[in-house]
């Protein structure tokens, strides 16, 4: 089941974030302060971010976060898929693919964007299978 993140999920999600951000799948290592802030905004009333968990009974299998903006390049709302993490024992079960379909159904008139490390071949495969394509330009930040 995919559902909105709630207060009771906080500790488990932060633990998963620690693992995700320490892996080669993510460029930065994050910080405890960032993890806390991200989850608090997901379960709070921040209009820019939503948090989800993947659940089987009482066990959280993973989590995802999406950020909302508007793309002037595409002329429509933009949903940034920020984090998608599935615990290792639940990988290859289609959870990531189901989440992509789920979020696309929630925002049918949006453009979807995400970042992925080239070395994260499993994630690249999932995203390509779902119809995502590489953009022909670099992203910059300050």
Secondary structure, DSSP 8 states (H G I E B T S, - for coil): -EEE--GGGHHHHHHHHHHHHTSTTSSS---HHHHHHHHHHHHTT-TTEEEEEEEETTEEEEEEEEEEEEETTTTEEEEEEEEEEE-GGGTTSSHHHHHHHHHHHHTTT-EEEE---TT-HHHHHHHHHTT----SS-----
